Amino acid sequence: MRPLILITNDDGVTAKGIRVLDETAMEFGDVVVMAPERNASGKSHSLTTERPLRVREVKKTEGLSVYSCDGTPVDCVKLAVEYFCPREPDLVLSGINHGSNSSINVLYSGTMGAVIEATALGFDAVGFSILCHDAKADFSQAKGYVRQIIAAVLQHKLPPNVSLNVNIPYNGEIKGIRVCHEAQAKWLDSFEKRTDPQGRPYWWLTGRFECDNPPQTSDEWALTNGFVSVVPIHPDFTSYDAIEPIKGLFQ
């Protein structure tokens, strides 16, 4: 029996990146796609709780079923596993996201929210992102690395409770893959106050990404120097090194 691969994203079911991902995944197994019907970037691990969810069948062919959902990427994973996959998936993939999800961006990413949910449900999961926001981005160079990573995970499996955050450079020749840690970075956010045509104020989120001198062991260094970054992540947010110092606060 061919492996069953579940795919989602946060750019929406019509995004070019998810089409590239499902085409590549079909080389390895049968594919079920359940993706948001519209862009859901920045949704992180959010769930829809204030209204019912609706699902529409987009396409059904031999080995490929595509559905859209009017919820978040995490909604898509949960719904697909329970109702739309013929059996439990052997692998869950998210992406290919248009834009980086390296370093601190993993906290905001709907792409990676779906991956973390899949991991929490007990499935091997990988999120893919390419460092280009263009809706018509060229994925030809990235596809070989996506194929290599899918093959490796299907063959060897991931450690329990671990998933992969994969980011792929866009400009220039890719030199290979580096397994990294997240760089220490931050967004310097601000809200720009504007006025609509009716004279009413509104605020638009702006900001810039800041990552100074990332170490060579980090994802930001790898990406800046032409490598695909692969960061193992897990849903446990505990800072184990801080447990004993924090205990000392209450003694």
N, C-alpha and C positions, 0 to 999 in steps of 0.2 A: 504494500500500500504506500502510495506517495505521501510525503509529509503534508500536513495541513498548515498553511501559513496565513495568519490574520494580519491585515495591514490597516493602519489608520494614519492620520496626519492632523495638523492644525491649520493648514492653508486652505483646506476645503477639497471636496471631492473632485473638482474640475482642475486642480492645480497640476502643472506639468510634472512636478516632482513625484507625485504619487503614481502617476501613469508610468514613469520610468521605473519606480520601485516595484509595481505589480508585474510589469513585463519581465523584470529581472528575476523576481521571486518565482514566477511560473516556470523557470528553468529547473527549479528544485522541487516543486510540489504543487498541489492544488491551492488556490488562493481565494480567500474571502476578504473583500474590502468593505469596511464600514467607516465612513469619514464624515465630518461635518458638512452640511449642505452649503455653508458659507464660511468665510475666513473666521477662524477661532484662535488666532495668534494671541499669546499672552494670557491664555486661560489657565495655565498652570495645571493644578490638580482639581479644578473646580468641577462640581456636579450640578446638574439641573434638578432643583427641588421644588420650584414654585409653580410648575406646570407639567402636563404630560409630554412625553416625547413621541415624535412621529418619524417613521422610517419609510423611505421610498426605494423601490428596486430600480437601479439605474441600468444594469446590464447583467445578463446571465448567459454564459457560453460554457463549453466544455472546460472544466478545470478553473473557471473564474466566475465568481459572483460578486457584484458591486452594489452596495447600498449607500444611500445618504441618510443622515440623521440630523434633526434640527437641534441637537444638543452639543455638548463639549467633546473633546477627544476622549476624556475618561468615560463619559457616557457611552461613547461608541464602543470602547473595549468591553465594558461590562455588558452592554446589550448584545453585542455580537457573540460573546462567549456563551451567554445564557440561551439565546434564541436563534441565532443565524448561522452558527458554525455547526456542521453536521456531527462533529465530535470535538474534543478539546484540541486546541491548536498545539502543534509541536514548536511553533515559534511565532512571536508577535513582533512586527516591524512597524516603525512609525517614521514618516517622512516621505520622500526626501524633502526636508524643510528648505524653503528659500530664505537663507540668512543663517547666521551663526547661532549656535546654542552652546558655545564654549563657556568655560568658567562660570561666573555667577548667573549667566543667562539661563542655566538649567533650572533655576528657581522659578522663573516666569514662564517657561516654555510649555505650551500645550503639547507640543511634540513629545517632550520628555515626561510631562505629566502622564500621558498615555502609557509610556514605557514603564514608569514606576508603578502604575496601577497594575499592569500586566505582571510585573515582578511580584507584587504583593499577592496576586492571585495564584502565584506558583509557576508561571511560565517563563521560559527564556525569552528575553526581549532586547531589541536593539533599536536605538533612535539614530537616524541619519540626517545630517544637515550639510548644506553646501554654502560656502561663503559668498553668496550672490543673491540679491533680492529681486533680480530681474525675473519677471514671470516667464520669459522665454529663454531662460538660462540654458547653456549648453552642458548637458550632463555626460557627454561622451567619455571624457577622461575619468569622471567619477564612477561610472558603471563598473569598471573592472575591480575597483576596490570594494564596492558594495557587494559584488558577486563573491569576491574572496572572503569577505567577512561572513556573509550568509553561509557559505560552504563550511567555514571553520566552526561556526556555532552549531550548525546542524550535526556536524560530525562529532565534535568533542563535548558539546553542551557547556553551559556556564556553571560556575559555582552556585550553590543555593543562595537565593535572595540577592543575586547580583545581576545587573544589566549593564549594557554598554551605551555610552554616549559618544557617537562618532561624528566628527566634523571634518569636512573635506575642503582643502584650499581650492580657489577658483582660478586665479591668474597665475600663469607660469607652469612649469613642469612640476609634477608631483614626484617627490623623491622616495616615497615609501610610507610605511605605517610606523607610528610611535605610540606605545602604550604610556599614558601620562597620568598626572594628577591635575585637578583644576587649578588654574592660576588664581592668585588672590587679586581680584579686580572688583570694580564697583561702577555703578551708574551714578553720575552726578545729575540728578533729575531736577527739573523745575517745571512750573506750570506757567505758560505764557497767557496773560489775560488779553482777551480780544473782545470785540463788540460785534454782534450780528446786525443785519440790516434794519432790524426793529429797535436798535439801540440797547439791546439787552446784553449784559456781560456773559462771557463763557470762558472756560479755561482749557488750554490744549497742552498735553504732556509733551515736553521736549527734554533734552538732556544729551550728555555725551558719555561715552564709555572710557574708563580710565584704567589702564593696567601698566604700571611702570616697572621696567626691567624684570619681566617674568623669568624665572629660572629655566634652565634647559630641560628640566624634568617636567615642565608644565605644558598644558595644551596650547596656551597662547604662544609660547615660544615655538612649538612644533608647527603650528599653522603659519606663523610669520616666516618660518624658514622652509616652507614648502612640503611639510609632512602631513599626512592624515593623522589626526589625533584620535586615540581611542581611550576613553576614560571609564574604568569600571565604577559603577555607582550602586548604591543600595538605599532602600527606604528608611533605614534606621538613622535618625538625626542625632542620636546620642553622642555627646562629646565625652568619650570614655576617659580621656586624660584629665578632664575637669571634675570627675566624680569625687575624688579625694579632696581636692581644694575646696569644692563646694560644701562637702561635709563639714569642713572646718569652720564654715560660716555659722553653723548651728550647734556647735559644741561649747 
